[in-house]
């Protein structure tokens, strides 16, 4: 996530970055422990990007609550076209 945030440097205050990273880490952990099976590296990377992009876009629009960022990212992943085999 930090690497992805580097592409958006200057958009967030330094104190916001740990919140975004924690939201991503929580969403990623939930996705990995859920029933979702990432059958290819492509799907794994796509899931990672969906979570990261959602969190960054939501934060850019003013959302700064870690739980809401995490939950919104998980909802975005659930609504995506990624499906288990």
VEXNU-796926 format. One record per residue: x, y, z of N, C-alpha, C, O in turn. Coordinates in nm, 4 decimals, padded with zeros to 6 digits. Layout:
<pts>
{n_X X; n_Y Y; n_Z Z; ca_X X; ca_Y Y; ca_Z Z; c_X X; c_Y Y; c_Z Z; o_X X; o_Y Y; o_Z Z}
...
</pts>
This chain:
<pts>
{n_X 00.0824; n_Y -00.1185; n_Z 00.0000; ca_X 00.0000; ca_Y 00.0000; ca_Z 00.0000; c_X 00.0869; c_Y 00.1249; c_Z 00.0000; o_X 00.0558; o_Y 00.2227; o_Z -00.0680}
{n_X 00.1952; n_Y 00.1216; n_Z 00.0759; ca_X 00.2817; ca_Y 00.2396; ca_Z 00.0803; c_X 00.3375; c_Y 00.2718; c_Z -00.0578; o_X 00.3516; o_Y 00.3888; o_Z -00.0935}
{n_X 00.3692; n_Y 00.1686; n_Z -00.1356; ca_X 00.4197; ca_Y 00.1920; ca_Z -00.2709; c_X 00.3123; c_Y 00.2598; c_Z -00.3565; o_X 00.3426; o_Y 00.3493; o_Z -00.4354}
{n_X 00.1887; n_Y 00.2172; n_Z -00.3409; ca_X 00.0776; ca_Y 00.2765; ca_Z -00.4149; c_X 00.0568; c_Y 00.4210; c_Z -00.3715; o_X 00.0255; o_Y 00.5070; o_Z -00.4539}
{n_X 00.0738; n_Y 00.4476; n_Z -00.2440; ca_X 00.0596; ca_Y 00.5835; ca_Z -00.1932; c_X 00.1689; c_Y 00.6755; c_Z -00.2461; o_X 00.1478; o_Y 00.7961; o_Z -00.2583}
{n_X 00.2853; n_Y 00.6197; n_Z -00.2774; ca_X 00.3925; ca_Y 00.7010; ca_Z -00.3339; c_X 00.3485; c_Y 00.7676; c_Z -00.4639; o_X 00.3931; o_Y 00.8779; o_Z -00.4956}
{n_X 00.2615; n_Y 00.7011; n_Z -00.5388; ca_X 00.2087; ca_Y 00.7588; ca_Z -00.6627; c_X 00.1152; c_Y 00.8760; c_Z -00.6345; o_X 00.0826; o_Y 00.9529; o_Z -00.7249}
{n_X 00.0727; n_Y 00.8894; n_Z -00.5107; ca_X -00.0204; ca_Y 00.9956; ca_Z -00.4716; c_X 00.0421; c_Y 01.0847; c_Z -00.3645; o_X -00.0281; o_Y 01.1410; o_Z -00.2806}
{n_X 00.1740; n_Y 01.0966; n_Z -00.3683; ca_X 00.2423; ca_Y 01.1761; ca_Z -00.2661; c_X 00.1941; c_Y 01.3208; c_Z -00.2722; o_X 00.1675; o_Y 01.3753; o_Z -00.3793}
{n_X 00.1842; n_Y 01.3789; n_Z -00.1582; ca_X 00.1391; ca_Y 01.5165; ca_Z -00.1483; c_X -00.0116; c_Y 01.5311; c_Z -00.1323; o_X -00.0590; o_Y 01.6389; o_Z -00.0963}
{n_X -00.0877; n_Y 01.4257; n_Z -00.1580; ca_X -00.2330; ca_Y 01.4335; ca_Z -00.1440; c_X -00.2783; c_Y 01.4213; c_Z 00.0014; o_X -00.3833; o_Y 01.4730; o_Z 00.0397}
{n_X -00.1982; n_Y 01.3529; n_Z 00.0806; ca_X -00.2392; ca_Y 01.3240; ca_Z 00.2181; c_X -00.1359; c_Y 01.3769; c_Z 00.3168; o_X -00.0158; o_Y 01.3771; o_Z 00.2897}
{n_X -00.1853; n_Y 01.4215; n_Z 00.4316; ca_X -00.0957; ca_Y 01.4611; ca_Z 00.5385; c_X -00.0224; c_Y 01.3374; c_Z 00.5892; o_X -00.0769; o_Y 01.2270; o_Z 00.5863}
{n_X 00.1007; n_Y 01.3556; n_Z 00.6356; ca_X 00.1762; ca_Y 01.2403; ca_Z 00.6853; c_X 00.1042; c_Y 01.1625; c_Z 00.7955; o_X 00.1234; o_Y 01.0415; o_Z 00.8078}
{n_X 00.0215; n_Y 01.2303; n_Z 00.8758; ca_X -00.0501; ca_Y 01.1598; ca_Z 00.9826; c_X -00.1683; c_Y 01.0787; c_Z 00.9291; o_X -00.2207; o_Y 00.9932; o_Z 01.0005}
{n_X -00.2114; n_Y 01.1039; n_Z 00.8051; ca_X -00.3203; ca_Y 01.0258; ca_Z 00.7444; c_X -00.2701; c_Y 00.8935; c_Z 00.6864; o_X -00.3449; o_Y 00.7960; o_Z 00.6791}
{n_X -00.1453; n_Y 00.8908; n_Z 00.6459; ca_X -00.0913; ca_Y 00.7725; ca_Z 00.5789; c_X -00.1029; c_Y 00.6464; c_Z 00.6645; o_X -00.1444; o_Y 00.5430; o_Z 00.6122}
{n_X -00.0683; n_Y 00.6500; n_Z 00.7941; ca_X -00.0831; ca_Y 00.5279; ca_Z 00.8747; c_X -00.2283; c_Y 00.4776; c_Z 00.8809; o_X -00.2514; o_Y 00.3569; o_Z 00.8883}
{n_X -00.3251; n_Y 00.5686; n_Z 00.8781; ca_X -00.4664; ca_Y 00.5289; ca_Z 00.8794; c_X -00.5005; c_Y 00.4567; c_Z 00.7492; o_X -00.5689; o_Y 00.3543; o_Z 00.7510}
{n_X -00.4536; n_Y 00.5093; n_Z 00.6374; ca_X -00.4804; ca_Y 00.4467; ca_Z 00.5082; c_X -00.4143; c_Y 00.3095; c_Z 00.5000; o_X -00.4743; o_Y 00.2137; o_Z 00.4512}
{n_X -00.2917; n_Y 00.3007; n_Z 00.5475; ca_X -00.2196; ca_Y 00.1730; ca_Z 00.5450; c_X -00.2895; c_Y 00.0712; c_Z 00.6358; o_X -00.3045; o_Y -00.0452; o_Z 00.5985}
{n_X -00.3318; n_Y 00.1146; n_Z 00.7539; ca_X -00.4013; ca_Y 00.0239; ca_Z 00.8458; c_X -00.5339; c_Y -00.0231; c_Z 00.7866; o_X -00.5703; o_Y -00.1398; o_Z 00.8010}
{n_X -00.6062; n_Y 00.0668; n_Z 00.7201; ca_X -00.7325; ca_Y 00.0282; ca_Z 00.6558; c_X -00.7065; c_Y -00.0753; c_Z 00.5474; o_X -00.7794; o_Y -00.1739; o_Z 00.5365}
{n_X -00.6035; n_Y -00.0533; n_Z 00.4679; ca_X -00.5693; ca_Y -00.1503; ca_Z 00.3637; c_X -00.5292; c_Y -00.2836; c_Z 00.4250; o_X -00.5774; o_Y -00.3887; o_Z 00.3826}
{n_X -00.4413; n_Y -00.2799; n_Z 00.5243; ca_X -00.3959; ca_Y -00.4044; ca_Z 00.5872; c_X -00.5135; c_Y -00.4833; c_Z 00.6449; o_X -00.5189; o_Y -00.6056; o_Z 00.6323}
{n_X -00.6063; n_Y -00.4137; n_Z 00.7074; ca_X -00.7242; ca_Y -00.4815; ca_Z 00.7612; c_X -00.8117; c_Y -00.5402; c_Z 00.6529; o_X -00.8622; o_Y -00.6517; o_Z 00.6667}
{n_X -00.8301; n_Y -00.4656; n_Z 00.5445; ca_X -00.9112; ca_Y -00.5156; ca_Z 00.4331; c_X -00.8430; c_Y -00.6348; c_Z 00.3678; o_X -00.9084; o_Y -00.7342; o_Z 00.3361}
{n_X -00.7129; n_Y -00.6256; n_Z 00.3478; ca_X -00.6397; ca_Y -00.7346; ca_Z 00.2824; c_X -00.6422; c_Y -00.8600; c_Z 00.3685; o_X -00.6604; o_Y -00.9702; o_Z 00.3168}
{n_X -00.6243; n_Y -00.8443; n_Z 00.4977; ca_X -00.6295; ca_Y -00.9596; ca_Z 00.5882; c_X -00.7679; c_Y -01.0245; c_Z 00.5837; o_X -00.7789; o_Y -01.1470; o_Z 00.5786}
{n_X -00.8727; n_Y -00.9429; n_Z 00.5856; ca_X -01.0086; ca_Y -00.9969; ca_Z 00.5780; c_X -01.0320; c_Y -01.0703; c_Z 00.4467; o_X -01.0927; o_Y -01.1773; o_Z 00.4446}
{n_X -00.9838; n_Y -01.0127; n_Z 00.3375; ca_X -01.0016; ca_Y -01.0764; ca_Z 00.2066; c_X -00.9290; c_Y -01.2099; c_Z 00.2010; o_X -00.9810; o_Y -01.3070; o_Z 00.1461}
{n_X -00.8104; n_Y -01.2148; n_Z 00.2571; ca_X -00.7327; ca_Y -01.3389; ca_Z 00.2537; c_X -00.7911; c_Y -01.4474; c_Z 00.3428; o_X -00.7756; o_Y -01.5658; o_Z 00.3130}
{n_X -00.8576; n_Y -01.4099; n_Z 00.4510; ca_X -00.9112; ca_Y -01.5106; ca_Z 00.5424; c_X -01.0576; c_Y -01.5437; c_Z 00.5136; o_X -01.1169; o_Y -01.6300; o_Z 00.5783}
{n_X -01.1148; n_Y -01.4737; n_Z 00.4156; ca_X -01.2544; ca_Y -01.5014; ca_Z 00.3811; c_X -01.2608; c_Y -01.6223; c_Z 00.2887; o_X -01.1604; o_Y -01.6885; o_Z 00.2625}
{n_X -01.3790; n_Y -01.6486; n_Z 00.2414; ca_X -01.3982; ca_Y -01.7621; ca_Z 00.1502; c_X -01.3484; c_Y -01.7322; c_Z 00.0097; o_X -01.3482; o_Y -01.8212; o_Z -00.0754}
{n_X -01.3065; n_Y -01.6094; n_Z -00.0162; ca_X -01.2571; ca_Y -01.5742; ca_Z -00.1494; c_X -01.1265; c_Y -01.6474; c_Z -00.1750; o_X -01.0359; o_Y -01.6468; o_Z -00.0917}
{n_X -01.1183; n_Y -01.7100; n_Z -00.2906; ca_X -00.9964; ca_Y -01.7810; ca_Z -00.3301; c_X -00.9388; c_Y -01.7095; c_Z -00.4508; o_X -01.0047; o_Y -01.6972; o_Z -00.5540}
{n_X -00.8166; n_Y -01.6627; n_Z -00.4375; ca_X -00.7503; ca_Y -01.5996; ca_Z -00.5492; c_X -00.6783; c_Y -01.7086; c_Z -00.6275; o_X -00.5738; o_Y -01.7584; o_Z -00.5856}
{n_X -00.7362; n_Y -01.7451; n_Z -00.7424; ca_X -00.6863; ca_Y -01.8600; ca_Z -00.8161; c_X -00.5644; c_Y -01.8290; c_Z -00.9020; o_X -00.4980; o_Y -01.9213; o_Z -00.9491}
{n_X -00.5340; n_Y -01.7038; n_Z -00.9232; ca_X -00.4162; ca_Y -01.6683; ca_Z -01.0024; c_X -00.3494; c_Y -01.5466; c_Z -00.9407; o_X -00.4097; o_Y -01.4732; o_Z -00.8623}
{n_X -00.2243; n_Y -01.5270; n_Z -00.9777; ca_X -00.1541; ca_Y -01.4070; ca_Z -00.9326; c_X -00.2213; c_Y -01.2820; c_Z -00.9874; o_X -00.2203; o_Y -01.1771; o_Z -00.9230}
{n_X -00.2798; n_Y -01.2931; n_Z -01.1065; ca_X -00.3489; ca_Y -01.1791; ca_Z -01.1666; c_X -00.4680; c_Y -01.1387; c_Z -01.0795; o_X -00.4883; o_Y -01.0202; o_Z -01.0529}
{n_X -00.5466; n_Y -01.2371; n_Z -01.0352; ca_X -00.6610; ca_Y -01.2064; ca_Z -00.9482; c_X -00.6156; c_Y -01.1508; c_Z -00.8135; o_X -00.6799; o_Y -01.0619; o_Z -00.7578}
{n_X -00.5062; n_Y -01.2025; n_Z -00.7619; ca_X -00.4536; ca_Y -01.1521; ca_Z -00.6356; c_X -00.4140; c_Y -01.0061; c_Z -00.6507; o_X -00.4480; o_Y -00.9231; o_Z -00.5663}
{n_X -00.3427; n_Y -00.9747; n_Z -00.7573; ca_X -00.3022; ca_Y -00.8360; ca_Z -00.7810; c_X -00.4233; c_Y -00.7469; c_Z -00.8067; o_X -00.4278; o_Y -00.6331; o_Z -00.7599}
{n_X -00.5205; n_Y -00.7976; n_Z -00.8801; ca_X -00.6414; ca_Y -00.7192; ca_Z -00.9080; c_X -00.7155; c_Y -00.6886; c_Z -00.7782; o_X -00.7632; o_Y -00.5767; o_Z -00.7593}
{n_X -00.7255; n_Y -00.7856; n_Z -00.6896; ca_X -00.7922; ca_Y -00.7643; ca_Z -00.5613; c_X -00.7173; c_Y -00.6593; c_Z -00.4799; o_X -00.7783; o_Y -00.5705; o_Z -00.4203}
{n_X -00.5867; n_Y -00.6703; n_Z -00.4779; ca_X -00.5032; ca_Y -00.5747; ca_Z -00.4060; c_X -00.5293; c_Y -00.4337; c_Z -00.4585; o_X -00.5465; o_Y -00.3399; o_Z -00.3806}
{n_X -00.5322; n_Y -00.4195; n_Z -00.5909; ca_X -00.5542; ca_Y -00.2879; ca_Z -00.6522; c_X -00.6937; c_Y -00.2329; c_Z -00.6240; o_X -00.7091; o_Y -00.1133; o_Z -00.5996}
{n_X -00.7944; n_Y -00.3181; n_Z -00.6271; ca_X -00.9308; ca_Y -00.2733; ca_Z -00.5962; c_X -00.9358; c_Y -00.2155; c_Z -00.4555; o_X -00.9928; o_Y -00.1085; o_Z -00.4339}
{n_X -00.8767; n_Y -00.2856; n_Z -00.3605; ca_X -00.8769; ca_Y -00.2378; ca_Z -00.2219; c_X -00.8014; c_Y -00.1055; c_Z -00.2099; o_X -00.8514; o_Y -00.0093; o_Z -00.1517}
{n_X -00.6817; n_Y -00.1023; n_Z -00.2651; ca_X -00.5982; ca_Y 00.0179; ca_Z -00.2532; c_X -00.6631; c_Y 00.1382; c_Z -00.3213; o_X -00.6672; o_Y 00.2472; o_Z -00.2642}
{n_X -00.7133; n_Y 00.1190; n_Z -00.4420; ca_X -00.7740; ca_Y 00.2307; ca_Z -00.5148; c_X -00.8978; c_Y 00.2824; c_Z -00.4430; o_X -00.9202; o_Y 00.4032; o_Z -00.4365}
{n_X -00.9773; n_Y 00.1922; n_Z -00.3897; ca_X -01.0971; ca_Y 00.2368; ca_Z -00.3178; c_X -01.0592; c_Y 00.3208; c_Z -00.1960; o_X -01.1173; o_Y 00.4268; o_Z -00.1726}
{n_X -00.9633; n_Y 00.2740; n_Z -00.1202; ca_X -00.9227; ca_Y 00.3450; ca_Z 00.0010; c_X -00.8687; c_Y 00.4829; c_Z -00.0347; o_X -00.9022; o_Y 00.5812; o_Z 00.0314}
{n_X -00.7869; n_Y 00.4914; n_Z -00.1365; ca_X -00.7306; ca_Y 00.6209; ca_Z -00.1757; c_X -00.8395; c_Y 00.7147; c_Z -00.2273; o_X -00.8421; o_Y 00.8324; o_Z -00.1912}
{n_X -00.9283; n_Y 00.6641; n_Z -00.3103; ca_X -01.0359; ca_Y 00.7501; ca_Z -00.3634; c_X -01.1280; c_Y 00.7987; c_Z -00.2518; o_X -01.1678; o_Y 00.9152; o_Z -00.2501}
{n_X -01.1618; n_Y 00.7098; n_Z -00.1588; ca_X -01.2486; ca_Y 00.7498; ca_Z -00.0477; c_X -01.1790; c_Y 00.8543; c_Z 00.0398; o_X -01.2416; o_Y 00.9504; o_Z 00.0843}
{n_X -01.0505; n_Y 00.8350; n_Z 00.0637; ca_X -00.9753; ca_Y 00.9310; ca_Z 00.1448; c_X -00.9636; c_Y 01.0659; c_Z 00.0731; o_X -00.9704; o_Y 01.1710; o_Z 00.1369}
{n_X -00.9464; n_Y 01.0628; n_Z -00.0577; ca_X -00.9406; ca_Y 01.1873; ca_Z -00.1344; c_X -01.0723; c_Y 01.2636; c_Z -00.1248; o_X -01.0741; o_Y 01.3863; o_Z -00.1347}
{n_X -01.1823; n_Y 01.1913; n_Z -00.1057; ca_X -01.3134; ca_Y 01.2546; ca_Z -00.0947; c_X -01.3489; c_Y 01.2890; c_Z 00.0503; o_X -01.4605; o_Y 01.3322; o_Z 00.0790}
{n_X -01.2536; n_Y 01.2696; n_Z 00.1403; ca_X -01.2727; ca_Y 01.3157; ca_Z 00.2772; c_X -01.2955; c_Y 01.2100; c_Z 00.3824; o_X -01.3078; o_Y 01.2435; o_Z 00.5003}
{n_X -01.3017; n_Y 01.0836; n_Z 00.3447; ca_X -01.3210; ca_Y 00.9782; ca_Z 00.4450; c_X -01.1866; c_Y 00.9484; c_Z 00.5115; o_X -01.0880; o_Y 00.9200; o_Z 00.4434}
{n_X -01.1834; n_Y 00.9551; n_Z 00.6441; ca_X -01.0584; ca_Y 00.9322; ca_Z 00.7153; c_X -01.0730; c_Y 00.8318; c_Z 00.8288; o_X -00.9801; o_Y 00.8122; o_Z 00.9071}
{n_X -01.1895; n_Y 00.7684; n_Z 00.8377; ca_X -01.2115; ca_Y 00.6681; ca_Z 00.9414; c_X -01.1607; c_Y 00.5336; c_Z 00.8915; o_X -01.2040; o_Y 00.4843; o_Z 00.7873}
{n_X -01.0693; n_Y 00.4756; n_Z 00.9661; ca_X -01.0067; ca_Y 00.3492; ca_Z 00.9250; c_X -01.1097; c_Y 00.2396; c_Z 00.8998; o_X -01.0997; o_Y 00.1686; o_Z 00.7997}
{n_X -01.2060; n_Y 00.2245; n_Z 00.9860; ca_X -01.3066; ca_Y 00.1194; ca_Z 00.9714; c_X -01.3933; c_Y 00.1381; c_Z 00.8483; o_X -01.4213; o_Y 00.0421; o_Z 00.7766}
{n_X -01.4359; n_Y 00.2611; n_Z 00.8235; ca_X -01.5181; ca_Y 00.2865; ca_Z 00.7051; c_X -01.4373; c_Y 00.2701; c_Z 00.5764; o_X -01.4897; o_Y 00.2227; o_Z 00.4756}
{n_X -01.3103; n_Y 00.3093; n_Z 00.5798; ca_X -01.2242; ca_Y 00.2889; ca_Z 00.4630; c_X -01.2083; c_Y 00.1392; c_Z 00.4346; o_X -01.2201; o_Y 00.0954; o_Z 00.3202}
{n_X -01.1817; n_Y 00.0623; n_Z 00.5385; ca_X -01.1655; ca_Y -00.0829; ca_Z 00.5248; c_X -01.2937; c_Y -00.1474; c_Z 00.4736; o_X -01.2911; o_Y -00.2249; o_Z 00.3781}
{n_X -01.4046; n_Y -00.1153; n_Z 00.5370; ca_X -01.5314; ca_Y -00.1775; ca_Z 00.4996; c_X -01.5744; c_Y -00.1389; c_Z 00.3584; o_X -01.6283; o_Y -00.2216; o_Z 00.2849}
{n_X -01.5507; n_Y -00.0142; n_Z 00.3208; ca_X -01.5835; ca_Y 00.0294; ca_Z 00.1855; c_X -01.5002; c_Y -00.0426; c_Z 00.0816; o_X -01.5499; o_Y -00.0796; o_Z -00.0247}
{n_X -01.3725; n_Y -00.0623; n_Z 00.1132; ca_X -01.2847; ca_Y -00.1345; ca_Z 00.0210; c_X -01.3298; c_Y -00.2794; c_Z 00.0061; o_X -01.3291; o_Y -00.3337; o_Z -00.1043}
{n_X -01.3688; n_Y -00.3417; n_Z 00.1164; ca_X -01.4177; ca_Y -00.4803; ca_Z 00.1088; c_X -01.5477; c_Y -00.4887; c_Z 00.0291; o_X -01.5696; o_Y -00.5847; o_Z -00.0449}
{n_X -01.6328; n_Y -00.3892; n_Z 00.0441; ca_X -01.7563; ca_Y -00.3864; ca_Z -00.0343; c_X -01.7244; c_Y -00.3712; c_Z -00.1830; o_X -01.7871; o_Y -00.4356; o_Z -00.2672}
{n_X -01.6278; n_Y -00.2867; n_Z -00.2146; ca_X -01.5862; ca_Y -00.2689; ca_Z -00.3546; c_X -01.5327; c_Y -00.3995; c_Z -00.4116; o_X -01.5605; o_Y -00.4335; o_Z -00.5266}
{n_X -01.4565; n_Y -00.4721; n_Z -00.3320; ca_X -01.4031; ca_Y -00.6010; ca_Z -00.3766; c_X -01.5166; c_Y -00.7009; c_Z -00.3989; o_X -01.5165; o_Y -00.7751; o_Z -00.4970}
{n_X -01.6128; n_Y -00.7021; n_Z -00.3075; ca_X -01.7257; ca_Y -00.7948; ca_Z -00.3193; c_X -01.8085; c_Y -00.7646; c_Z -00.4442; o_X -01.8651; o_Y -00.8560; o_Z -00.5041}
{n_X -01.8161; n_Y -00.6384; n_Z -00.4836; ca_X -01.8947; ca_Y -00.5986; ca_Z -00.6010; c_X -01.8159; c_Y -00.6095; c_Z -00.7319; o_X -01.8704; o_Y -00.5881; o_Z -00.8401}
{n_X -01.6897; n_Y -00.6425; n_Z -00.7206; ca_X -01.6052; ca_Y -00.6504; ca_Z -00.8406; c_X -01.6378; c_Y -00.7779; c_Z -00.9187; o_X -01.7168; o_Y -00.8613; o_Z -00.8745}
{n_X -01.5768; n_Y -00.7903; n_Z -01.0324; ca_X -01.5950; ca_Y -00.9088; ca_Z -01.1168; c_X -01.5049; c_Y -01.0239; c_Z -01.0773; o_X -01.5077; o_Y -01.1286; o_Z -01.1420}
{n_X -01.4253; n_Y -01.0077; n_Z -00.9732; ca_X -01.3386; ca_Y -01.1176; ca_Z -00.9281; c_X -01.4258; c_Y -01.2228; c_Z -00.8598; o_X -01.5030; o_Y -01.1913; o_Z -00.7692}
{n_X -01.4136; n_Y -01.3414; n_Z -00.9016; ca_X -01.4936; ca_Y -01.4489; ca_Z -00.8437; c_X -01.4053; c_Y -01.5696; c_Z -00.8142; o_X -01.3030; o_Y -01.5912; o_Z -00.8790}
{n_X -01.4463; n_Y -01.6458; n_Z -00.7173; ca_X -01.3779; ca_Y -01.7701; ca_Z -00.6850; c_X -01.4005; c_Y -01.8697; c_Z -00.7980; o_X -01.5002; o_Y -01.8617; o_Z -00.8697}
{n_X -01.3072; n_Y -01.9640; n_Z -00.8135; ca_X -01.3283; ca_Y -02.0675; ca_Z -00.9168; c_X -01.4429; c_Y -02.1590; c_Z -00.8817; o_X -01.4739; o_Y -02.2510; o_Z -00.9574}
</pts>
